[in-house]
Amino acid sequence: MTPNVGTLDRTLRIVAGVAIVGWGVYAQNWLGAIGLVPLATGLLRWCPVYLPLKLNTGK
């Protein structure tokens, strides 16, 4: 997996993921688990959606 997520994109994904998971914990709602997706893609620096779109924000 070649990294295809740049620094700003990565930071925004991690912040958004933590915020969504935090909201889910606070609200005691399982929908907070959706925040794991941007959190994981930010930490791994790889987004599977970018592959078919041929996007790379890491340049």
SEVEXMI-800644 format. One line per 10 residues: number of its first residue (from 0); for each residue x, y, z of C-alpha. Coordinates in nm, 4 decimals. Last residue first. Layout:
BEGIN
NUM	X:Y:Z ~ ...
***
This chain:
BEGIN
58	0.2487:1.4750:-0.3551 ~ 0.0554:1.3144:-0.0704 ~ -0.2886:1.4220:-0.1874 ~ -0.3087:1.1357:-0.4346 ~ -0.6210:1.0779:-0.6399 ~ -0.6576:0.8134:-0.9129 ~ -1.0358:0.7996:-0.8606 ~ -1.0238:0.4185:-0.8526 ~ -0.7452:0.4327:-0.5889 ~ -0.8626:0.7330:-0.3813
48	-1.1515:0.5358:-0.2327 ~ -0.9029:0.2903:-0.0760 ~ -0.7464:0.5674:0.1357 ~ -0.3922:0.5202:0.2649 ~ -0.2059:0.7279:0.5232 ~ -0.2561:0.4397:0.7720 ~ -0.3361:0.6773:1.0597 ~ -0.5577:0.8992:0.8472 ~ -0.7345:0.6072:0.6808 ~ -0.7966:0.4500:1.0223
38	-0.9359:0.7692:1.1772 ~ -1.1491:0.8415:0.8711 ~ -1.3049:0.4937:0.9015 ~ -1.3159:0.4714:1.2822 ~ -1.5491:0.7711:1.2940 ~ -1.8313:0.5469:1.1703 ~ -1.8132:0.3824:1.5137 ~ -1.9822:0.6935:1.6505 ~ -2.3011:0.5560:1.4990 ~ -2.3112:0.3160:1.7969
28	-2.4606:0.5891:2.0137 ~ -2.3786:0.6475:2.3779 ~ -2.4061:1.0221:2.3106 ~ -2.0646:1.0890:2.4660 ~ -1.9103:0.7739:2.3184 ~ -2.0526:0.8480:1.9750 ~ -1.9461:1.2119:1.9964 ~ -1.5936:1.1040:2.0825 ~ -1.5896:0.8621:1.7882 ~ -1.7003:1.1446:1.5583
18	-1.4460:1.3910:1.7010 ~ -1.1613:1.1370:1.6896 ~ -1.2394:1.0585:1.3263 ~ -1.2682:1.4248:1.2298 ~ -0.9343:1.5089:1.3910 ~ -0.7638:1.2075:1.2301 ~ -0.9130:1.2800:0.8877 ~ -0.8209:1.6490:0.9042 ~ -0.4617:1.5671:0.9986 ~ -0.4274:1.3115:0.7190
8	-0.5676:1.5475:0.4547 ~ -0.3262:1.8179:0.5712 ~ -0.0296:1.5776:0.5611 ~ -0.1105:1.3966:0.2383 ~ -0.3018:1.0732:0.1839 ~ -0.1866:0.8404:-0.0966 ~ 0.0575:0.6198:0.0935 ~ 0.1606:0.3175:-0.1182 ~ 0.0000:0.0000:0.0000
***
